[in-house]
Amino acid sequence: MTEVRTRFAPSPTGLMHVGGMRTAFVAWLLAKHHGGKFLLRIEDTDQERLVPGAVRFIIEELQWFGIVPDEAPSRAELKEIGEDWDGAPDLGGPCGPYIQSHRGPRYREVAEMLVASGAAYRCDCTAEMLAEDRARQQERKESPGYSGRCRDRNVAADKPHVVRLKIPHDASMSFDDGIKGKITWDSISLRDTVLLKSDGLPLYHLAVVVDDHDMGITQVLRGEEWLASTPIHLLVYKALGWTPPSIAHLPVVMGTDGKKLSKRRGAPASNLLREQGYLADAILNYLTLIGWNPGEGTEQEVFSRQELIEKFTLDRCNSANGVFDPAKLLWMNGLYIRRLSVEQFTDAVKPFIEKAGLKFDEARWRPLVAHVQERAKTLVEVPPMVDYLFTDKIAREMKEMFQKGVDAPKAKEILLRSESRLVALEDFSHTALEAALRPIAEELGLKVGPMLGVVRIAVTGKKVSPPLFESMSALGKEVTLVRVREALGELG
């Protein structure tokens, strides 16, 4: 069997959003499922829209997701485009360069091959001439497109020109899409599209064909928005006598409102999801499920990375559009958080705690980590949940003390009795604390919930927090007493 080779070929024109991430994931999964190779190629020929730092962002995001390409731009290639940084990977490969702006001579060579074979031609039409043609087409109520003015003119190579593909008039075409099945076009809507610009840079239609052929790509996975371009690419393959790869168009990622997500409309970037405390494996799992299912009769939704690699095949991809549901991703992320070991969860959440300006304290964290992990759906939720553990001064929701049966004098009485019992305690374990404080409710004729709510706000500052007695034990006797007395002072 021929080695399966897939690629992820983003344009560095901005941050990578969920649609691009999904494409990268499925291309990687398909290659790994077949024991093949996954390539990263940077398509930077649209120089006007390049965003500085975007290549680094793409590479570092793949690293964060744990996806290491088998072939990718070398460190030297990255340096040439000003994207060299400490820790940049030095991958390279036998089919480089893997950055399109470095492959100009090859594109010009292939363009000349197409001209020589008669499949393409040089065009020296000016912008003004093209505008005149469009105006006439509009007057005749024709669909706009190139008029074919230079088809038979034999423009000299030394004149400024573009190279256009000679598209057969009224040509029909069919191909078997790896996901959608057989697709037929009765005619090709584009008219003699440009393959090579006058500055020698290729258009996507030329570059993608040349690169996929030269790099031995066997399976192309891309978004459905590229489906209309497929006839152009197949014509270029045919004109060059090259065998095209298998091409599959992934279903569109829609929002919950039924509209397509994009960089400009509602699609979150991967770094934003990371900053919001989502785990890489949860994102990978969820996005893979958009448009793919593990098989009929299978209700499983949470998969390990290895399970996804073992199960992922194109025949289980849907042709219908899929929905990106933030609520479903949040639910899945919570499941992944609870699957982490205590050490993994601590390592993951510690940077978020420190970023919040808190000084992480392992001794205070350990008694409560399991309770926090059970409640958290994202890592960014954790710092405000446990900030009282890692700071000397806390802000208290004092008004929340006053519930049914509890006014300011009653709250003061609760805290005075609590202080007295805490002072007398030698064992400050959570069980000893509970045994000492719970009876205060009965003594004062209160329900336990409102009574302990007063103590909770005094000690943690919050109406809702991880378990109270475990929190007090983690803080220790001295700090707990200081906070009870501070709350008494605030009650006046």
C-alpha atoms as one frame of an Amber mdcrd trajectory, in Angstrom:
protein
   0.000   0.000   0.000   1.229   3.508  -0.849   2.220   5.521   2.215  -0.589
   7.869   3.245   0.609  11.477   3.288  -1.667  14.285   4.441  -1.001  17.952
   5.007  -2.215  21.001   6.887  -1.573  24.076   4.767  -2.734  27.247   6.531
  -2.269  30.804   5.331  -0.571  32.972   8.001  -3.192  35.702   7.724  -4.364
  35.590  11.351  -5.067  33.333  14.292  -6.118  29.724  13.825  -9.844  29.314
  14.523 -11.904  26.196  15.188 -12.483  25.410  11.491  -8.748  25.408  10.778
  -8.038  23.414  13.922 -10.591  20.774  12.899  -8.919  20.461   9.474  -5.490
  20.031  11.091  -6.798  17.426  13.522  -8.509  15.206  10.951  -5.552  15.367
   8.533  -3.236  14.338  11.380  -5.599  11.599  12.605  -5.992  10.127   9.118
  -2.222   9.987   8.585  -1.596   8.415  11.986  -4.465   5.918  11.518  -2.718
   4.573   8.415   0.798   4.828   9.855   1.583   7.593   7.359   3.056  11.092
   7.404   1.490  14.437   8.345   3.030  17.572   6.791   2.795  21.248   7.689
   3.049  23.647   4.755   2.784  27.420   5.016   0.842  29.019   2.139   2.074
  32.614   2.297   1.808  33.744  -1.332  -0.875  36.309  -0.437   1.777  38.703
   0.805  -0.600  41.624   1.334  -2.596  39.794   4.016   0.282  38.272   5.992
   0.179  38.849   9.748   3.583  39.052  11.499   3.959  36.239  14.007   1.163
  34.131  12.494   3.511  31.325  11.416   4.918  31.073  14.913   1.368  31.037
  16.284   0.375  28.145  14.006   3.440  26.076  14.924   3.165  26.734  18.654
  -0.548  25.931  18.675   0.118  22.580  17.004   2.808  21.935  19.619   0.340
  22.770  22.409  -2.126  20.292  20.950   0.641  17.686  20.925   0.721  17.467
  17.131   4.243  17.251  15.747   4.393  17.234  11.916   6.585  14.605  10.303
   7.722  17.227   7.791   7.519  21.010   8.159   9.511  24.196   7.567  13.075
  23.972   8.859  14.516  26.514  11.280  16.440  28.047   8.366  13.208  28.491
   6.395  11.518  30.135   9.356  14.470  32.470   9.806  14.238  33.599   6.157
  10.710  34.909   6.729  11.582  36.510  10.078   9.839  33.829  12.149  12.834
  32.509  14.097  12.454  32.321  17.894  13.917  30.506  20.866  12.488  27.024
  20.906  11.417  27.033  17.259  11.374  23.435  15.971  13.848  22.409  13.297
  11.900  19.791  11.346  12.447  20.136   7.603  12.059  17.124   5.347  12.915
  15.687   1.927  10.246  17.677   0.018  11.093  21.208   1.145  10.945  24.062
   1.081   7.647  23.923   2.970   6.970  27.670   2.738   5.376  28.688  -0.558
   7.176  32.034  -0.860  10.422  30.009  -1.119   9.116  27.907  -4.011   8.741
  30.625  -6.666  11.114  29.156  -9.277   9.212  25.854  -9.214   5.854  27.563
  -9.803   7.249  29.571 -12.720   8.731  26.401 -14.191   5.381  24.595 -14.081
   3.551  27.645 -15.467   5.877  27.609 -18.478   5.222  23.879 -18.911   1.500
  24.613 -19.092   2.020  27.424 -21.611   4.246  25.212 -23.750   1.634  22.459
 -23.793  -1.136  24.869 -24.798  -3.064  24.296 -21.556  -2.331  27.853 -20.424
  -1.416  31.173 -22.064   0.146  34.523 -21.271  -2.172  37.482 -20.849  -1.057
  41.121 -20.872  -4.490  42.721 -20.467  -4.359  45.881 -18.352  -6.690  46.621
 -15.468  -8.481  49.136 -17.673  -9.077  46.549 -20.389 -10.457  44.075 -17.865
 -12.758  46.753 -16.443 -14.081  47.528 -19.944 -14.784  43.851 -20.533 -16.703
  43.596 -17.251 -18.763  46.681 -18.118 -19.774  45.191 -21.484 -20.673  41.883
 -19.819 -22.881  43.707 -17.340 -24.589  45.585 -20.167 -25.330  42.252 -21.845
 -26.404  40.835 -18.473 -23.749  38.127 -18.671 -21.985  36.613 -15.703 -18.706
  38.507 -15.227 -15.399  36.846 -16.081 -12.388  37.028 -18.317 -13.366  37.543
 -21.966 -10.581  35.367 -23.418  -9.033  38.331 -25.233  -5.486  36.859 -25.073
  -6.335  33.194 -25.714  -4.895  33.209 -29.218  -2.596  36.233 -29.125   0.685
  34.452 -28.228   1.878  37.188 -25.836   5.666  37.359 -25.661   7.365  36.082
 -22.522   9.370  39.302 -22.096   6.233  41.465 -21.770   4.580  41.993 -18.351
   1.909  39.317 -18.152  -0.021  36.847 -16.082  -0.477  33.181 -16.961  -4.066
  31.969 -17.368  -5.423  28.441 -17.509  -7.251  27.735 -20.777 -10.509  26.358
 -19.408 -12.591  24.416 -21.958 -15.887  26.126 -22.718 -18.963  24.318 -21.391
 -16.795  21.507 -20.036 -18.466  19.059 -17.665 -16.519  17.202 -14.994 -17.041
  14.605 -12.276 -14.943  13.373  -9.414 -15.356  11.173  -6.356 -15.133  13.222
  -3.171 -13.732  11.254  -0.226 -16.682  12.348   1.947 -19.468  13.587  -0.337
 -19.233  10.888  -2.992 -19.598  11.571  -6.715 -19.908  15.255  -7.638 -20.604
  16.477 -11.172 -20.298  19.936 -12.706 -22.163  20.531 -15.950 -19.896  23.503
 -16.605 -17.026  25.297 -14.891 -18.069  28.711 -13.646 -14.615  30.318 -13.638
 -13.278  31.728 -16.905  -9.590  31.198 -17.669  -8.490  31.828 -14.104  -5.053
  33.306 -13.390  -2.441  30.775 -12.276   0.637  33.012 -12.074   0.630  36.747
 -11.344   2.780  39.292 -13.154   5.171  39.454 -10.166   5.896  35.733 -10.562
   3.906  34.664  -7.502   1.381  31.867  -7.972  -2.312  31.917  -7.265  -3.640
  29.221  -4.953  -4.891  27.101  -7.861  -1.371  26.591  -9.224   0.569  26.471
  -5.957  -1.661  23.890  -4.264  -1.437  21.492  -7.207   2.333  21.815  -7.578
   2.968  21.495  -3.850   0.675  18.522  -3.287   2.265  16.731  -6.269   5.864
  17.533  -5.297   5.281  16.576  -1.663   3.602  13.291  -2.520   0.313  14.139
  -0.825  -2.098  11.222  -1.183  -5.088  12.535   0.773  -6.240  16.163   0.721
  -8.687  17.183   3.438  -9.982  20.727   3.250 -13.027  22.846   3.978 -16.121
  22.696   1.817 -15.512  26.288   0.689 -12.802  24.929  -1.642 -15.179  22.553
  -3.430 -15.919  25.052  -6.234 -12.183  25.267  -6.993 -11.753  21.530  -7.433
 -12.478  21.486 -11.222  -9.676  24.029 -11.747  -7.234  21.879  -9.814  -8.255
  18.722 -11.665  -7.762  20.484 -14.999  -4.241  21.514 -13.957  -3.442  17.951
 -12.869  -4.733  16.619 -16.193  -2.776  19.185 -18.247   0.432  18.215 -16.443
  -0.192  14.484 -16.708  -0.112  14.116 -12.924  -2.348  11.819 -10.875  -4.379
  13.903  -8.414  -4.586  12.894  -4.765  -7.820  11.755  -3.188  -9.697  14.915
  -2.207 -12.270  15.141   0.580 -14.203  18.237   1.581 -15.043  18.476   5.262
 -18.526  19.657   6.272 -18.899  23.285   7.249 -18.643  24.187  10.947 -21.782
  26.128  11.871 -22.671  28.139  14.936 -25.673  27.306  17.096 -27.532  30.004
  15.142 -27.197  27.947  11.955 -24.708  30.320  10.327 -21.208  29.407   9.195
 -18.412  30.192  11.627 -15.349  32.000  10.309 -12.450  34.158  11.473 -14.717
  37.165  11.000 -17.874  35.683  12.493 -17.993  33.882  15.787 -15.241  31.279
  15.465 -13.038  31.289  18.574  -9.287  31.152  18.043  -7.389  28.275  19.614
  -5.373  30.583  21.867  -8.590  32.071  23.243  -9.832  28.602  24.173  -6.484
  27.920  25.822  -6.651  31.187  27.782 -10.179  30.303  28.868  -8.845  27.129
  30.442  -9.802  24.457  27.940  -7.607  21.357  27.710  -5.955  20.452  24.409
  -7.301  16.886  24.418 -10.850  18.065  25.097 -10.734  20.498  22.169  -9.238
  17.855  19.865 -11.884  15.325  20.894 -14.794  17.736  20.508 -13.775  19.246
  17.170 -13.142  15.801  15.687 -16.740  14.883  16.510 -18.032  17.782  14.398
 -18.887  15.958  11.198 -17.496  12.574  12.263 -18.927   9.666  14.229 -17.231
   6.524  15.520 -19.759   4.186  13.914 -23.388   3.152  14.085 -24.597   2.042
  17.485 -21.698   3.729  19.241 -22.751   6.259  21.849 -19.244   6.944  23.106
 -18.318  10.628  22.897 -15.128  10.878  24.940 -12.081   9.265  23.355  -8.441
   9.103  24.245  -6.065  10.376  21.614  -5.055   6.817  20.740  -8.700   5.771
  20.407  -9.307   8.603  17.934  -6.294   7.528  15.887  -7.499   3.922  15.836
 -11.097   4.772  14.908 -10.764   7.730  12.536 -11.647   6.948   8.917 -13.171
   9.118   6.189 -16.110   6.802   5.601 -17.421   7.835   9.021 -17.397  11.530
   8.149 -20.756  13.152   7.449 -21.463  15.256   4.396 -23.957  17.368   6.372
 -22.775  20.473   8.185 -21.812  20.194  11.854 -22.476  22.569  14.758 -19.908
  24.043  17.120 -21.751  24.203  20.443 -19.775  26.024  23.176 -21.971  24.433
  25.863 -21.098  20.937  24.624 -17.381  21.784  24.551 -17.657  23.142  28.120
 -19.296  19.911  29.257 -16.617  17.808  27.575 -13.828  19.919  29.043 -15.229
  19.301  32.526 -15.110  15.555  31.870 -11.483  15.801  30.775 -10.568  17.867
  33.839 -12.039  15.211  36.120 -10.066  12.513  34.291  -6.736  14.166  35.134
  -4.622  12.879  37.981  -4.163  15.237  40.932  -0.648  15.986  39.700  -1.804
  16.680  36.137  -4.626  18.929  37.336  -2.284  20.819  39.634   0.279  21.344
  36.862  -2.447  22.542  34.497  -4.122  24.958  36.906  -1.077  26.402  38.661
  -0.226  28.902  35.844  -3.800  30.215  35.982  -3.557  30.718  39.744  -0.248
  32.553  39.415  -1.515  34.634  36.477  -4.322  35.834  38.760  -1.648  37.359
  41.034  -1.937  34.655  43.689   0.947  32.883  45.386   0.401  29.163  45.007
   0.708  27.221  48.278   0.966  23.457  47.884   0.079  22.747  51.546  -3.184
  24.680  51.318  -4.010  23.351  47.860  -3.607  19.631  48.494  -6.530  19.115
  50.941  -8.952  20.800  48.522  -7.697  19.793  45.078 -10.133  16.884  44.660
 -13.114  19.083  45.584 -12.012  21.833  43.194 -11.351  19.381  40.376 -14.833
  17.904  40.746 -16.462  21.335  40.351 -14.325  22.969  37.624 -15.347  22.946
  33.959 -12.457  25.150  32.827  -9.107  25.994  34.386  -9.864  29.712  34.391
 -12.727  29.079  36.826 -10.346  27.842  39.500  -8.516  31.003  40.695 -11.674
  32.896  41.792 -12.899  29.668  43.380  -9.812  29.283  45.599  -8.239  32.749
  45.797  -8.939  32.879  49.551  -6.361  30.102  50.001  -3.516  32.090  48.451
  -3.933  35.628  49.737  -3.744  37.327  53.123  -6.550  39.817  52.527  -9.948
  38.713  51.281 -13.009  40.682  50.227 -16.170  39.448  51.945 -19.702  39.296
  50.600 -20.981  40.504  54.008 -24.577  41.081  52.884 -24.797  37.405  51.949
 -24.497  36.526  55.653 -27.972  37.848  56.291 -30.410  35.105  55.368 -33.664
  33.922  56.940 -33.265  34.132  60.701 -29.810  35.710  60.511 -29.389  39.460
  60.988 -26.247  41.374  61.952 -26.493  40.684  65.726 -27.173  36.988  65.067
 -24.227  36.784  62.656 -22.033  38.379  65.304 -23.180  35.825  67.868 -22.401
  32.971  65.463 -18.881  34.276  64.907 -18.239  34.911  68.608 -19.226  31.348
  69.488 -17.204  30.025  66.552 -14.150  31.991  67.655 -14.413  30.602  71.192
 -14.542  27.003  69.975 -11.781  27.454  67.409  -9.469  28.834  70.093 -10.077
  25.759  72.205  -9.423  23.267  69.404  -6.105  21.446  69.387  -7.077  19.119
  66.542  -7.767  21.329  63.513  -8.799  18.546  61.155 -11.961  18.994  59.118
 -13.782  16.351  61.172 -12.874  18.076  64.459 -13.925  21.451  63.063 -17.292
  20.102  61.943 -17.929  18.496  65.342 -17.109  21.774  67.105 -19.107  24.201
  64.933 -22.246  22.383  63.789 -23.902  22.389  67.256 -23.932  26.225  67.226
 -26.899  26.140  64.863 -29.066  24.175  67.300 -27.925  26.329  70.213 -29.105
  29.470  68.411 -32.262  27.918  66.962 -31.019  28.147  63.387 -30.770  25.813
  60.479 -27.246  24.550  59.833 -27.010  26.041  56.311 -27.502  29.733  57.205
 -25.353  29.383  60.325 -22.409  27.855  58.453 -22.947  30.399  55.667 -21.905
  33.132  58.112 -18.714  31.263  58.976 -18.034  30.500  55.314 -18.201  34.172
  54.318 -16.023  35.124  57.281 -13.322  32.606  56.372 -13.455  32.437  52.561
 -15.256  35.683  51.693 -17.697  33.741  49.484 -21.233  32.463  49.704 -20.137
  29.432  47.664 -16.724  27.819  48.000 -15.077  24.421  48.253 -16.027  22.532
  51.458 -15.855  24.854  54.476 -14.259  22.590  57.066 -11.598  21.351  54.644
 -10.888  24.996  53.750 -10.488  25.982  57.406  -8.203  23.022  58.017  -6.086
  23.939  54.985  -5.780  27.568  56.107  -4.794  26.519  59.620  -5.891  27.708
  63.032  -4.056  31.034  63.082  -5.294  32.291  59.711  -8.847  31.042  60.329
  -9.061  32.903  63.652  -7.685  36.082  62.084 -10.411  35.950  59.431 -13.216
  35.290  61.913 -12.048  38.293  63.930 -11.790  40.460  60.805 -15.394  39.594
  59.963 -16.462  40.467  63.514 -14.794  43.827  63.019 -16.684  44.369  59.768
 -19.945  43.598  61.579 -19.083  46.459  63.971
